[in-house]
Amino acid sequence: MAGTGATEAVDLDGNPHVEGDWEYRPLRIDGDVPRLTAAVRLAIQAEYAGWELSRVRLYPGGVRKVWLRRRRTGQMLPELSY
């Protein structure tokens, strides 16, 4: 995903982390991505893929680690996209 400013972390099988009724998807957003751009990307995921913001950590250099979550359902839901 070179040049997108974000990478996603998943388990070894490429699946989101599941805990109880929730599935979690950690993301890393590079420090060179403006705050507004990061907010718009996350808003799109919330609107169209059912993700909500669980946690954000800001690291030196402006790198953000974001955890998104959504309720598990029996329906197929869209994955994250960039």
N, C-alpha and C positions, 0 to 999 in steps of 0.2 A: 504494500500500500504506500509506496514511495510517493511523496508529494501531497498526500492528503492531510498531513498534520495530525493524524490519529491512527492508533493501532488498537486492536481489540485483543483481550486476553480471555481465553476459554479453557476448559479442562483439556486433558490429553486427547479426548475424542473429538474435540471441536464443538462441544455442547456447552450451553450456559450452565452455571452452577445452580443446582436446585436445592432448596431448603424449605421443607414443609410445603405450604401452598404457594410459595414464591419461587421464581427463577431469577437469577441475578446475572448481569452481564457487566464485567468491569471493562472500562475503556481508559486509554491514556491519550490525552490531548496535549500535543506539543506546545511549548511556550511561545512559539511564533504565531500561533493561531489567535487572532483577536477575540476578546471576550464576547463580543456581539456575535461573531461567526460561530463560536462554540455554543452559545445560547440558542441560536437558530437551529443548528444541527440537532441539539437535544430536544428542542420543541417539536421538530419534525418527527423524531422518533416517538415522542409522547403522543402526538396526534395520530399517526398512521400505523404504528406498530404496538401501541398499548404500553410502552415503557414509561416509568416514572422515575424521578430522581430519588435515589436512596441516600447517597453520600458523595461528598466532593472533598478532595484533599488537594491543597495547593503546595507545590514543592518549589525549592529554589530554582530559579531560571524560568519560572512561570509555567512549568509542567503541571497539568491537572490530572489527577486520577479520579475518575467518576465511576460510581456504581449505579447502574440502572436496575430496576426491578419491575416485574409484572406478575400478576396472578397467573398461576398455571390453569389452563383450561383444556378441555378435550378437543377444542377447535384448533385448526391450524392458524397460527398468527404469523405475520411477516417478520422476517429477521431484520437485523440492523443493516442499513445500507449507507453508502457514502457517496 
